[in-house]
């Protein structure tokens, strides 16, 4: 990714890119590819943003939705 090269692997912009890509993969029923990207986005946001930033709450919510969707698809 260009942003990863430009800003570094743990920059919030990179996490935003990962979040967006994960959402696209989820929308195209590719959860097995989306979930690891969303997990990485959550981890980056947690270390790179100040406490209280909205993305620190939004990204885990997105991940939880993906995990719940996967559970429903697997019949759990």
PDB file with one MODEL, atoms N, CA, C and O in Angstrom:
MODEL        1
ATOM      1  N   UNK A   1       0.837  -1.185   0.000  1.00  0.00           N
ATOM      2  CA  UNK A   1       0.000   0.000   0.000  1.00  0.00           C
ATOM      3  C   UNK A   1       0.881   1.246   0.000  1.00  0.00           C
ATOM      4  O   UNK A   1       1.926   1.289   0.649  1.00  0.00           O
ATOM      5  N   UNK A   2       0.452   2.218  -0.713  1.00  0.00           N
ATOM      6  CA  UNK A   2       1.205   3.470  -0.789  1.00  0.00           C
ATOM      7  C   UNK A   2       1.222   4.171   0.563  1.00  0.00           C
ATOM      8  O   UNK A   2       2.262   4.678   0.984  1.00  0.00           O
ATOM      9  N   UNK A   3       0.081   4.205   1.246  1.00  0.00           N
ATOM     10  CA  UNK A   3       0.037   4.873   2.550  1.00  0.00           C
ATOM     11  C   UNK A   3       0.950   4.191   3.558  1.00  0.00           C
ATOM     12  O   UNK A   3       1.577   4.861   4.379  1.00  0.00           O
ATOM     13  N   UNK A   4       1.030   2.883   3.505  1.00  0.00           N
ATOM     14  CA  UNK A   4       1.912   2.150   4.403  1.00  0.00           C
ATOM     15  C   UNK A   4       3.365   2.546   4.160  1.00  0.00           C
ATOM     16  O   UNK A   4       4.134   2.725   5.105  1.00  0.00           O
ATOM     17  N   UNK A   5       3.729   2.677   2.912  1.00  0.00           N
ATOM     18  CA  UNK A   5       5.083   3.091   2.542  1.00  0.00           C
ATOM     19  C   UNK A   5       5.323   4.541   2.949  1.00  0.00           C
ATOM     20  O   UNK A   5       6.397   4.880   3.446  1.00  0.00           O
ATOM     21  N   UNK A   6       4.319   5.400   2.739  1.00  0.00           N
ATOM     22  CA  UNK A   6       4.465   6.831   3.021  1.00  0.00           C
ATOM     23  C   UNK A   6       4.483   7.154   4.509  1.00  0.00           C
ATOM     24  O   UNK A   6       5.311   7.941   4.968  1.00  0.00           O
ATOM     25  N   UNK A   7       3.572   6.548   5.260  1.00  0.00           N
ATOM     26  CA  UNK A   7       3.383   6.916   6.663  1.00  0.00           C
ATOM     27  C   UNK A   7       3.987   5.936   7.663  1.00  0.00           C
ATOM     28  O   UNK A   7       4.263   6.307   8.804  1.00  0.00           O
ATOM     29  N   UNK A   8       4.192   4.698   7.248  1.00  0.00           N
ATOM     30  CA  UNK A   8       4.641   3.657   8.170  1.00  0.00           C
ATOM     31  C   UNK A   8       3.503   2.713   8.501  1.00  0.00           C
ATOM     32  O   UNK A   8       2.329   3.051   8.350  1.00  0.00           O
ATOM     33  N   UNK A   9       3.865   1.529   8.954  1.00  0.00           N
ATOM     34  CA  UNK A   9       2.893   0.455   9.163  1.00  0.00           C
ATOM     35  C   UNK A   9       1.884   0.727  10.276  1.00  0.00           C
ATOM     36  O   UNK A   9       0.792   0.159  10.258  1.00  0.00           O
ATOM     37  N   UNK A  10       2.215   1.569  11.231  1.00  0.00           N
ATOM     38  CA  UNK A  10       1.333   1.778  12.378  1.00  0.00           C
ATOM     39  C   UNK A  10       0.689   3.158  12.392  1.00  0.00           C
ATOM     40  O   UNK A  10       0.381   3.690  13.459  1.00  0.00           O
ATOM     41  N   UNK A  11       0.487   3.731  11.234  1.00  0.00           N
ATOM     42  CA  UNK A  11      -0.130   5.054  11.131  1.00  0.00           C
ATOM     43  C   UNK A  11      -1.643   4.901  11.037  1.00  0.00           C
ATOM     44  O   UNK A  11      -2.126   3.958  10.411  1.00  0.00           O
ATOM     45  N   UNK A  12      -2.402   5.812  11.648  1.00  0.00           N
ATOM     46  CA  UNK A  12      -3.859   5.712  11.604  1.00  0.00           C
ATOM     47  C   UNK A  12      -4.429   5.745  10.178  1.00  0.00           C
ATOM     48  O   UNK A  12      -5.487   5.167   9.927  1.00  0.00           O
ATOM     49  N   UNK A  13      -3.753   6.402   9.263  1.00  0.00           N
ATOM     50  CA  UNK A  13      -4.221   6.410   7.872  1.00  0.00           C
ATOM     51  C   UNK A  13      -4.185   5.002   7.290  1.00  0.00           C
ATOM     52  O   UNK A  13      -5.087   4.607   6.551  1.00  0.00           O
ATOM     53  N   UNK A  14      -3.158   4.258   7.620  1.00  0.00           N
ATOM     54  CA  UNK A  14      -3.046   2.864   7.171  1.00  0.00           C
ATOM     55  C   UNK A  14      -4.186   2.048   7.784  1.00  0.00           C
ATOM     56  O   UNK A  14      -4.802   1.232   7.098  1.00  0.00           O
ATOM     57  N   UNK A  15      -4.467   2.262   9.063  1.00  0.00           N
ATOM     58  CA  UNK A  15      -5.571   1.558   9.715  1.00  0.00           C
ATOM     59  C   UNK A  15      -6.899   1.901   9.050  1.00  0.00           C
ATOM     60  O   UNK A  15      -7.754   1.032   8.880  1.00  0.00           O
ATOM     61  N   UNK A  16      -7.073   3.153   8.677  1.00  0.00           N
ATOM     62  CA  UNK A  16      -8.291   3.552   7.964  1.00  0.00           C
ATOM     63  C   UNK A  16      -8.409   2.845   6.623  1.00  0.00           C
ATOM     64  O   UNK A  16      -9.494   2.414   6.233  1.00  0.00           O
ATOM     65  N   UNK A  17      -7.291   2.728   5.923  1.00  0.00           N
ATOM     66  CA  UNK A  17      -7.287   1.991   4.652  1.00  0.00           C
ATOM     67  C   UNK A  17      -7.667   0.533   4.867  1.00  0.00           C
ATOM     68  O   UNK A  17      -8.455  -0.029   4.106  1.00  0.00           O
ATOM     69  N   UNK A  18      -7.104  -0.077   5.908  1.00  0.00           N
ATOM     70  CA  UNK A  18      -7.407  -1.477   6.216  1.00  0.00           C
ATOM     71  C   UNK A  18      -8.879  -1.642   6.579  1.00  0.00           C
ATOM     72  O   UNK A  18      -9.525  -2.597   6.149  1.00  0.00           O
ATOM     73  N   UNK A  19      -9.403  -0.722   7.361  1.00  0.00           N
ATOM     74  CA  UNK A  19     -10.814  -0.740   7.727  1.00  0.00           C
ATOM     75  C   UNK A  19     -11.681  -0.680   6.472  1.00  0.00           C
ATOM     76  O   UNK A  19     -12.620  -1.462   6.325  1.00  0.00           O
ATOM     77  N   UNK A  20     -11.370   0.234   5.581  1.00  0.00           N
ATOM     78  CA  UNK A  20     -12.168   0.386   4.365  1.00  0.00           C
ATOM     79  C   UNK A  20     -12.091  -0.854   3.482  1.00  0.00           C
ATOM     80  O   UNK A  20     -13.104  -1.294   2.939  1.00  0.00           O
ATOM     81  N   UNK A  21     -10.909  -1.411   3.337  1.00  0.00           N
ATOM     82  CA  UNK A  21     -10.747  -2.619   2.533  1.00  0.00           C
ATOM     83  C   UNK A  21     -11.508  -3.783   3.174  1.00  0.00           C
ATOM     84  O   UNK A  21     -12.152  -4.567   2.476  1.00  0.00           O
ATOM     85  N   UNK A  22     -11.431  -3.892   4.493  1.00  0.00           N
ATOM     86  CA  UNK A  22     -12.160  -4.955   5.189  1.00  0.00           C
ATOM     87  C   UNK A  22     -13.664  -4.811   4.991  1.00  0.00           C
ATOM     88  O   UNK A  22     -14.366  -5.808   4.819  1.00  0.00           O
ATOM     89  N   UNK A  23     -14.159  -3.586   5.012  1.00  0.00           N
ATOM     90  CA  UNK A  23     -15.589  -3.358   4.790  1.00  0.00           C
ATOM     91  C   UNK A  23     -15.994  -3.757   3.367  1.00  0.00           C
ATOM     92  O   UNK A  23     -17.069  -4.320   3.161  1.00  0.00           O
ATOM     93  N   UNK A  24     -15.142  -3.470   2.401  1.00  0.00           N
ATOM     94  CA  UNK A  24     -15.407  -3.877   1.024  1.00  0.00           C
ATOM     95  C   UNK A  24     -15.429  -5.403   0.906  1.00  0.00           C
ATOM     96  O   UNK A  24     -16.313  -5.970   0.264  1.00  0.00           O
ATOM     97  N   UNK A  25     -14.464  -6.052   1.521  1.00  0.00           N
ATOM     98  CA  UNK A  25     -14.424  -7.509   1.483  1.00  0.00           C
ATOM     99  C   UNK A  25     -15.655  -8.108   2.164  1.00  0.00           C
ATOM    100  O   UNK A  25     -16.209  -9.098   1.686  1.00  0.00           O
ATOM    101  N   UNK A  26     -16.079  -7.515   3.269  1.00  0.00           N
ATOM    102  CA  UNK A  26     -17.294  -7.985   3.950  1.00  0.00           C
ATOM    103  C   UNK A  26     -18.491  -7.848   3.031  1.00  0.00           C
ATOM    104  O   UNK A  26     -19.311  -8.761   2.936  1.00  0.00           O
ATOM    105  N   UNK A  27     -18.597  -6.727   2.360  1.00  0.00           N
ATOM    106  CA  UNK A  27     -19.734  -6.470   1.469  1.00  0.00           C
ATOM    107  C   UNK A  27     -19.775  -7.433   0.289  1.00  0.00           C
ATOM    108  O   UNK A  27     -20.831  -7.653  -0.304  1.00  0.00           O
ATOM    109  N   UNK A  28     -18.633  -8.001  -0.046  1.00  0.00           N
ATOM    110  CA  UNK A  28     -18.570  -8.954  -1.161  1.00  0.00           C
ATOM    111  C   UNK A  28     -18.456 -10.397  -0.657  1.00  0.00           C
ATOM    112  O   UNK A  28     -17.985 -11.285  -1.368  1.00  0.00           O
ATOM    113  N   UNK A  29     -18.903 -10.609   0.594  1.00  0.00           N
ATOM    114  CA  UNK A  29     -18.955 -11.949   1.201  1.00  0.00           C
ATOM    115  C   UNK A  29     -17.599 -12.643   1.254  1.00  0.00           C
ATOM    116  O   UNK A  29     -17.495 -13.841   0.994  1.00  0.00           O
ATOM    117  N   UNK A  30     -16.563 -11.881   1.594  1.00  0.00           N
ATOM    118  CA  UNK A  30     -15.219 -12.439   1.723  1.00  0.00           C
ATOM    119  C   UNK A  30     -14.714 -12.211   3.148  1.00  0.00           C
ATOM    120  O   UNK A  30     -13.651 -11.629   3.367  1.00  0.00           O
ATOM    121  N   UNK A  31     -15.511 -12.689   4.113  1.00  0.00           N
ATOM    122  CA  UNK A  31     -15.207 -12.462   5.525  1.00  0.00           C
ATOM    123  C   UNK A  31     -13.880 -13.050   5.961  1.00  0.00           C
ATOM    124  O   UNK A  31     -13.190 -12.465   6.795  1.00  0.00           O
ATOM    125  N   UNK A  32     -13.513 -14.189   5.414  1.00  0.00           N
ATOM    126  CA  UNK A  32     -12.248 -14.803   5.839  1.00  0.00           C
ATOM    127  C   UNK A  32     -11.053 -13.921   5.493  1.00  0.00           C
ATOM    128  O   UNK A  32     -10.010 -14.010   6.141  1.00  0.00           O
ATOM    129  N   UNK A  33     -11.195 -13.078   4.484  1.00  0.00           N
ATOM    130  CA  UNK A  33     -10.141 -12.121   4.135  1.00  0.00           C
ATOM    131  C   UNK A  33     -10.303 -10.818   4.909  1.00  0.00           C
ATOM    132  O   UNK A  33      -9.314 -10.156   5.225  1.00  0.00           O
ATOM    133  N   UNK A  34     -11.536 -10.452   5.214  1.00  0.00           N
ATOM    134  CA  UNK A  34     -11.826  -9.168   5.861  1.00  0.00           C
ATOM    135  C   UNK A  34     -11.424  -9.154   7.334  1.00  0.00           C
ATOM    136  O   UNK A  34     -10.873  -8.165   7.817  1.00  0.00           O
ATOM    137  N   UNK A  35     -11.692 -10.229   8.037  1.00  0.00           N
ATOM    138  CA  UNK A  35     -11.484 -10.245   9.486  1.00  0.00           C
ATOM    139  C   UNK A  35     -10.030  -9.980   9.889  1.00  0.00           C
ATOM    140  O   UNK A  35      -9.803  -9.160  10.778  1.00  0.00           O
ATOM    141  N   UNK A  36      -9.031 -10.635   9.276  1.00  0.00           N
ATOM    142  CA  UNK A  36      -7.645 -10.324   9.688  1.00  0.00           C
ATOM    143  C   UNK A  36      -7.262  -8.857   9.430  1.00  0.00           C
ATOM    144  O   UNK A  36      -6.508  -8.270  10.205  1.00  0.00           O
ATOM    145  N   UNK A  37      -7.771  -8.276   8.362  1.00  0.00           N
ATOM    146  CA  UNK A  37      -7.477  -6.864   8.082  1.00  0.00           C
ATOM    147  C   UNK A  37      -8.122  -5.966   9.125  1.00  0.00           C
ATOM    148  O   UNK A  37      -7.525  -4.981   9.560  1.00  0.00           O
ATOM    149  N   UNK A  38      -9.349  -6.309   9.527  1.00  0.00           N
ATOM    150  CA  UNK A  38     -10.035  -5.513  10.536  1.00  0.00           C
ATOM    151  C   UNK A  38      -9.359  -5.642  11.877  1.00  0.00           C
ATOM    152  O   UNK A  38      -9.260  -4.665  12.619  1.00  0.00           O
ATOM    153  N   UNK A  39      -8.883  -6.853  12.205  1.00  0.00           N
ATOM    154  CA  UNK A  39      -8.136  -7.037  13.461  1.00  0.00           C
ATOM    155  C   UNK A  39      -6.872  -6.179  13.475  1.00  0.00           C
ATOM    156  O   UNK A  39      -6.529  -5.591  14.501  1.00  0.00           O
ATOM    157  N   UNK A  40      -6.197  -6.110  12.362  1.00  0.00           N
ATOM    158  CA  UNK A  40      -4.994  -5.284  12.268  1.00  0.00           C
ATOM    159  C   UNK A  40      -5.340  -3.802  12.388  1.00  0.00           C
ATOM    160  O   UNK A  40      -4.628  -3.051  13.056  1.00  0.00           O
ATOM    161  N   UNK A  41      -6.420  -3.382  11.750  1.00  0.00           N
ATOM    162  CA  UNK A  41      -6.854  -1.981  11.855  1.00  0.00           C
ATOM    163  C   UNK A  41      -7.139  -1.612  13.301  1.00  0.00           C
ATOM    164  O   UNK A  41      -6.733  -0.549  13.768  1.00  0.00           O
ATOM    165  N   UNK A  42      -7.843  -2.496  14.013  1.00  0.00           N
ATOM    166  CA  UNK A  42      -8.153  -2.241  15.425  1.00  0.00           C
ATOM    167  C   UNK A  42      -6.862  -2.079  16.220  1.00  0.00           C
ATOM    168  O   UNK A  42      -6.731  -1.143  17.009  1.00  0.00           O
ATOM    169  N   UNK A  43      -5.922  -2.974  16.019  1.00  0.00           N
ATOM    170  CA  UNK A  43      -4.655  -2.919  16.761  1.00  0.00           C
ATOM    171  C   UNK A  43      -3.904  -1.619  16.477  1.00  0.00           C
ATOM    172  O   UNK A  43      -3.361  -1.000  17.392  1.00  0.00           O
ATOM    173  N   UNK A  44      -3.873  -1.212  15.222  1.00  0.00           N
ATOM    174  CA  UNK A  44      -3.159   0.028  14.868  1.00  0.00           C
ATOM    175  C   UNK A  44      -3.853   1.234  15.487  1.00  0.00           C
ATOM    176  O   UNK A  44      -3.192   2.104  16.055  1.00  0.00           O
ATOM    177  N   UNK A  45      -5.178   1.295  15.383  1.00  0.00           N
ATOM    178  CA  UNK A  45      -5.900   2.430  15.976  1.00  0.00           C
ATOM    179  C   UNK A  45      -5.632   2.515  17.473  1.00  0.00           C
ATOM    180  O   UNK A  45      -5.433   3.606  18.008  1.00  0.00           O
ATOM    181  N   UNK A  46      -5.627   1.377  18.145  1.00  0.00           N
ATOM    182  CA  UNK A  46      -5.442   1.383  19.604  1.00  0.00           C
ATOM    183  C   UNK A  46      -4.092   1.938  20.033  1.00  0.00           C
ATOM    184  O   UNK A  46      -3.989   2.562  21.089  1.00  0.00           O
ATOM    185  N   UNK A  47      -3.051   1.720  19.226  1.00  0.00           N
ATOM    186  CA  UNK A  47      -1.730   2.221  19.616  1.00  0.00           C
ATOM    187  C   UNK A  47      -1.402   3.584  19.020  1.00  0.00           C
ATOM    188  O   UNK A  47      -0.485   4.257  19.492  1.00  0.00           O
ATOM    189  N   UNK A  48      -2.130   3.998  17.999  1.00  0.00           N
ATOM    190  CA  UNK A  48      -1.733   5.226  17.304  1.00  0.00           C
ATOM    191  C   UNK A  48      -2.636   6.428  17.568  1.00  0.00           C
ATOM    192  O   UNK A  48      -2.281   7.554  17.222  1.00  0.00           O
ATOM    193  N   UNK A  49      -3.791   6.203  18.172  1.00  0.00           N
ATOM    194  CA  UNK A  49      -4.716   7.319  18.405  1.00  0.00           C
ATOM    195  C   UNK A  49      -4.826   7.631  19.889  1.00  0.00           C
ATOM    196  O   UNK A  49      -4.568   6.777  20.737  1.00  0.00           O
ATOM    197  N   UNK A  50      -5.206   8.844  20.185  1.00  0.00           N
ATOM    198  CA  UNK A  50      -5.377   9.253  21.578  1.00  0.00           C
ATOM    199  C   UNK A  50      -6.666   8.653  22.128  1.00  0.00           C
ATOM    200  O   UNK A  50      -7.615   8.389  21.389  1.00  0.00           O
ATOM    201  N   UNK A  51      -6.677   8.447  23.429  1.00  0.00           N
ATOM    202  CA  UNK A  51      -7.866   7.899  24.089  1.00  0.00           C
ATOM    203  C   UNK A  51      -9.068   8.793  23.798  1.00  0.00           C
ATOM    204  O   UNK A  51      -8.980  10.019  23.863  1.00  0.00           O
ATOM    205  N   UNK A  52     -10.174   8.165  23.482  1.00  0.00           N
ATOM    206  CA  UNK A  52     -11.391   8.909  23.199  1.00  0.00           C
ATOM    207  C   UNK A  52     -11.629   9.172  21.722  1.00  0.00           C
ATOM    208  O   UNK A  52     -12.702   9.648  21.350  1.00  0.00           O
ATOM    209  N   UNK A  53     -10.660   8.873  20.878  1.00  0.00           N
ATOM    210  CA  UNK A  53     -10.859   9.076  19.438  1.00  0.00           C
ATOM    211  C   UNK A  53     -11.957   8.125  18.970  1.00  0.00           C
ATOM    212  O   UNK A  53     -11.972   6.964  19.377  1.00  0.00           O
ATOM    213  N   UNK A  54     -12.876   8.592  18.124  1.00  0.00           N
ATOM    214  CA  UNK A  54     -13.999   7.749  17.711  1.00  0.00           C
ATOM    215  C   UNK A  54     -13.596   6.451  17.015  1.00  0.00           C
ATOM    216  O   UNK A  54     -14.302   5.450  17.133  1.00  0.00           O
ATOM    217  N   UNK A  55     -12.495   6.447  16.304  1.00  0.00           N
ATOM    218  CA  UNK A  55     -12.092   5.225  15.604  1.00  0.00           C
ATOM    219  C   UNK A  55     -11.690   4.108  16.566  1.00  0.00           C
ATOM    220  O   UNK A  55     -11.696   2.935  16.191  1.00  0.00           O
ATOM    221  N   UNK A  56     -11.345   4.461  17.786  1.00  0.00           N
ATOM    222  CA  UNK A  56     -11.016   3.442  18.777  1.00  0.00           C
ATOM    223  C   UNK A  56     -12.274   2.661  19.164  1.00  0.00           C
ATOM    224  O   UNK A  56     -12.174   1.508  19.585  1.00  0.00           O
ATOM    225  N   UNK A  57     -13.437   3.261  19.030  1.00  0.00           N
ATOM    226  CA  UNK A  57     -14.701   2.557  19.283  1.00  0.00           C
ATOM    227  C   UNK A  57     -15.300   1.983  18.008  1.00  0.00           C
ATOM    228  O   UNK A  57     -15.877   0.896  18.030  1.00  0.00           O
ATOM    229  N   UNK A  58     -15.172   2.693  16.909  1.00  0.00           N
ATOM    230  CA  UNK A  58     -15.803   2.270  15.654  1.00  0.00           C
ATOM    231  C   UNK A  58     -15.166   1.002  15.104  1.00  0.00           C
ATOM    232  O   UNK A  58     -15.877   0.080  14.706  1.00  0.00           O
ATOM    233  N   UNK A  59     -13.851   0.940  15.076  1.00  0.00           N
ATOM    234  CA  UNK A  59     -13.173  -0.216  14.484  1.00  0.00           C
ATOM    235  C   UNK A  59     -13.497  -1.523  15.217  1.00  0.00           C
ATOM    236  O   UNK A  59     -13.779  -2.519  14.551  1.00  0.00           O
ATOM    237  N   UNK A  60     -13.470  -1.568  16.548  1.00  0.00           N
ATOM    238  CA  UNK A  60     -13.856  -2.818  17.213  1.00  0.00           C
ATOM    239  C   UNK A  60     -15.321  -3.193  16.962  1.00  0.00           C
ATOM    240  O   UNK A  60     -15.661  -4.375  16.898  1.00  0.00           O
ATOM    241  N   UNK A  61     -16.174  -2.195  16.823  1.00  0.00           N
ATOM    242  CA  UNK A  61     -17.576  -2.471  16.499  1.00  0.00           C
ATOM    243  C   UNK A  61     -17.682  -3.109  15.126  1.00  0.00           C
ATOM    244  O   UNK A  61     -18.435  -4.065  14.936  1.00  0.00           O
ATOM    245  N   UNK A  62     -16.929  -2.582  14.169  1.00  0.00           N
ATOM    246  CA  UNK A  62     -16.911  -3.177  12.837  1.00  0.00           C
ATOM    247  C   UNK A  62     -16.421  -4.622  12.897  1.00  0.00           C
ATOM    248  O   UNK A  62     -16.982  -5.503  12.246  1.00  0.00           O
ATOM    249  N   UNK A  63     -15.379  -4.856  13.676  1.00  0.00           N
ATOM    250  CA  UNK A  63     -14.845  -6.204  13.824  1.00  0.00           C
ATOM    251  C   UNK A  63     -15.885  -7.127  14.472  1.00  0.00           C
ATOM    252  O   UNK A  63     -16.074  -8.256  14.020  1.00  0.00           O
ATOM    253  N   UNK A  64     -16.545  -6.662  15.506  1.00  0.00           N
ATOM    254  CA  UNK A  64     -17.561  -7.476  16.179  1.00  0.00           C
ATOM    255  C   UNK A  64     -18.696  -7.842  15.222  1.00  0.00           C
ATOM    256  O   UNK A  64     -19.207  -8.961  15.257  1.00  0.00           O
ATOM    257  N   UNK A  65     -19.082  -6.905  14.380  1.00  0.00           N
ATOM    258  CA  UNK A  65     -20.125  -7.175  13.388  1.00  0.00           C
ATOM    259  C   UNK A  65     -19.676  -8.259  12.423  1.00  0.00           C
ATOM    260  O   UNK A  65     -20.454  -9.146  12.073  1.00  0.00           O
ATOM    261  N   UNK A  66     -18.427  -8.189  11.993  1.00  0.00           N
ATOM    262  CA  UNK A  66     -17.900  -9.202  11.081  1.00  0.00           C
ATOM    263  C   UNK A  66     -17.862 -10.569  11.752  1.00  0.00           C
ATOM    264  O   UNK A  66     -18.221 -11.575  11.140  1.00  0.00           O
ATOM    265  N   UNK A  67     -17.429 -10.607  13.003  1.00  0.00           N
ATOM    266  CA  UNK A  67     -17.355 -11.876  13.717  1.00  0.00           C
ATOM    267  C   UNK A  67     -18.753 -12.457  13.933  1.00  0.00           C
ATOM    268  O   UNK A  67     -18.947 -13.669  13.830  1.00  0.00           O
ATOM    269  N   UNK A  68     -19.717 -11.601  14.230  1.00  0.00           N
ATOM    270  CA  UNK A  68     -21.096 -12.067  14.394  1.00  0.00           C
ATOM    271  C   UNK A  68     -21.641 -12.594  13.073  1.00  0.00           C
ATOM    272  O   UNK A  68     -22.319 -13.621  13.044  1.00  0.00           O
ATOM    273  N   UNK A  69     -21.352 -11.908  12.000  1.00  0.00           N
ATOM    274  CA  UNK A  69     -21.801 -12.351  10.677  1.00  0.00           C
ATOM    275  C   UNK A  69     -21.185 -13.693  10.335  1.00  0.00           C
ATOM    276  O   UNK A  69     -21.864 -14.572   9.803  1.00  0.00           O
ATOM    277  N   UNK A  70     -19.914 -13.860  10.634  1.00  0.00           N
ATOM    278  CA  UNK A  70     -19.250 -15.132  10.379  1.00  0.00           C
ATOM    279  C   UNK A  70     -19.899 -16.239  11.204  1.00  0.00           C
ATOM    280  O   UNK A  70     -20.125 -17.339  10.700  1.00  0.00           O
ATOM    281  N   UNK A  71     -20.198 -15.955  12.455  1.00  0.00           N
ATOM    282  CA  UNK A  71     -20.855 -16.935  13.317  1.00  0.00           C
ATOM    283  C   UNK A  71     -22.207 -17.349  12.777  1.00  0.00           C
ATOM    284  O   UNK A  71     -22.557 -18.528  12.817  1.00  0.00           O
ATOM    285  N   UNK A  72     -22.978 -16.385  12.268  1.00  0.00           N
ATOM    286  CA  UNK A  72     -24.278 -16.691  11.677  1.00  0.00           C
ATOM    287  C   UNK A  72     -24.115 -17.545  10.420  1.00  0.00           C
ATOM    288  O   UNK A  72     -24.888 -18.477  10.194  1.00  0.00           O
ATOM    289  N   UNK A  73     -23.116 -17.227   9.610  1.00  0.00           N
ATOM    290  CA  UNK A  73     -22.875 -17.975   8.383  1.00  0.00           C
ATOM    291  C   UNK A  73     -22.439 -19.398   8.672  1.00  0.00           C
ATOM    292  O   UNK A  73     -22.724 -20.312   7.898  1.00  0.00           O
ATOM    293  N   UNK A  74     -21.739 -19.585   9.797  1.00  0.00           N
ATOM    294  CA  UNK A  74     -21.260 -20.916  10.171  1.00  0.00           C
ATOM    295  C   UNK A  74     -22.277 -21.666  11.021  1.00  0.00           C
ATOM    296  O   UNK A  74     -22.043 -22.806  11.420  1.00  0.00           O
ATOM    297  N   UNK A  75     -23.412 -21.015  11.296  1.00  0.00           N
ATOM    298  CA  UNK A  75     -24.457 -21.654  12.080  1.00  0.00           C
ATOM    299  C   UNK A  75     -24.191 -21.700  13.562  1.00  0.00           C
ATOM    300  O   UNK A  75     -24.702 -22.576  14.258  1.00  0.00           O
ATOM    301  N   UNK A  76     -23.390 -20.760  14.062  1.00  0.00           N
ATOM    302  CA  UNK A  76     -23.064 -20.727  15.499  1.00  0.00           C
ATOM    303  C   UNK A  76     -24.029 -19.853  16.248  1.00  0.00           C
ATOM    304  O   UNK A  76     -23.912 -19.706  17.464  1.00  0.00           O
TER     305      UNK A  76
ENDMDL
END
